Amino acid sequence: MTAAAPAALTTDQLGILGRAVSRAPSVHNTQPWRLQPRGTEIDLVERLDVELRRHDPDGRDRLLSCGAALTNLVLAVRVLGRDCHVEYPDDVAATVTIGRPRPASAQDFALYHAIARRRSHRRAFFHGRVPAAVRTAVVTAGETAGVHVVAPAHLEKLAELLGFATRVLRDDRGYQRELARWTTHTHGWAAIGDGVPEAALSTEALPVAGLVRTDTPVPDDVVLASRLAAENLLVVCTDGDTRADRIAAGAALERVWLTATAKALVGSVLTQPLHLTGFRARLVSELGLPGVPQAIFRFGYPAVPSAPAPRLPVGELFPPADRRG
Ligand SMILES: Cc1cc2nc3c(=O)[nH]c(=O)nc-3n(C[C@H](O)[C@H](O)[C@H](O)COP(=O)(O)O)c2cc1C
């Protein structure tokens, strides 16, 4: 007797997956993804219509964002009590095939519950003294084949590079116009939309600022190096820089972030400087990184809460069946 084929998900279950995906972090909160369910398969589709020509000309951060959404999607499938496996066809970011019933692990539950609490914390930390075992758990959460999560040494070099990035980005008018278009005034749990809420941004220097704007202070290199040393910094690196590497980096970044959230930590991501010409090569050579840097993650314990960013309606994630991309 052959076992029955795995059942497709119900509409309610698809709603749960949609909400988990929707809460993933994304570049400028563009939410550049859609979900396309087909029986027991779900395509995570990269929205190529979402373009950030100045910040993300080659769509690297868009793929990282899809990777982060993939982590949330897989966690939601597992918490629904189903096994799944992931493939990476060329025409979509990923295809998740839903398998047979399988109880979720305690770790899956912990990370799934962190999805709704995770948010970008562009604030100074109360303190960054994170116990070694917690730090190790956060780092390990991102380590997968081809992805390396490392705490950078030579913070004085990193401070110099971030100071340079601040000056370039502050003065780049085209860049700043695009960033202003993606800065919004909606925030709070009920807020609907995309873009980064003004309330979630900061008037401080990097690394707290997260996004350099026209009025972001240029830090003194020595002061910045000491601030970096007081935080916990991780760089997510990949062996290569292919489409698959970028999706894997985004997936790893979200696992790191959710693990930190589950342990009462808060954090924020920096990719903005990594888009400056030659910046990633200098990071590799000056910090001795083990691969291509894709994102910097800073984390610590919070002094103040941070506001949630809005999200597009979950229904918009599910386009008509014949629409892709
Ligand atoms: C690939 C990627 C790149 C990002 N780059 C930055 C960045 O350079 N600076 C920053 O402050 N936030 C950055 N973010 C965070 C997003 O702005 C944030 O996830 C989004 O606004 C949604 O807000 P939330 O994280 O609070 O849910 C990035 C997120 C992703 C996934």
The ligand as a Gaussian input file, in Angstrom:
#p B3LYP/6-31G(d) Opt

LIG

0 1
 C       18.884000      43.315000       2.588000
 C       18.561000      44.353000       3.614000
 C       19.303000      45.528000       3.649000
 C       19.046000      46.490000       4.634000
 N       19.854000      47.597000       4.709000
 C       19.671000      48.463000       5.720000
 C       20.574000      49.553000       5.903000
 O       21.553000      49.737000       5.177000
 N       20.337000      50.399000       6.935000
 C       19.269000      50.234000       7.784000
 O       19.113000      51.023000       8.694000
 N       18.404000      49.204000       7.633000
 C       18.587000      48.321000       6.634000
 N       17.745000      47.256000       6.496000
 C       16.574000      47.140000       7.377000
 C       15.294000      47.548000       6.660000
 O       15.270000      48.949000       6.437000
 C       14.084000      47.102000       7.513000
 O       14.082000      45.705000       7.582000
 C       12.760000      47.569000       6.962000
 O       12.664000      48.960000       7.005000
 C       11.575000      46.977000       7.743000
 O       11.634000      47.338000       9.097000
 P       11.765000      46.269000      10.259000
 O       13.121000      45.613000      10.125000
 O       11.646000      47.070000      11.523000
 O       10.665000      45.263000      10.110000
 C       17.989000      46.285000       5.549000
 C       17.247000      45.087000       5.499000
 C       17.537000      44.135000       4.552000
 C       16.767000      42.846000       4.547000

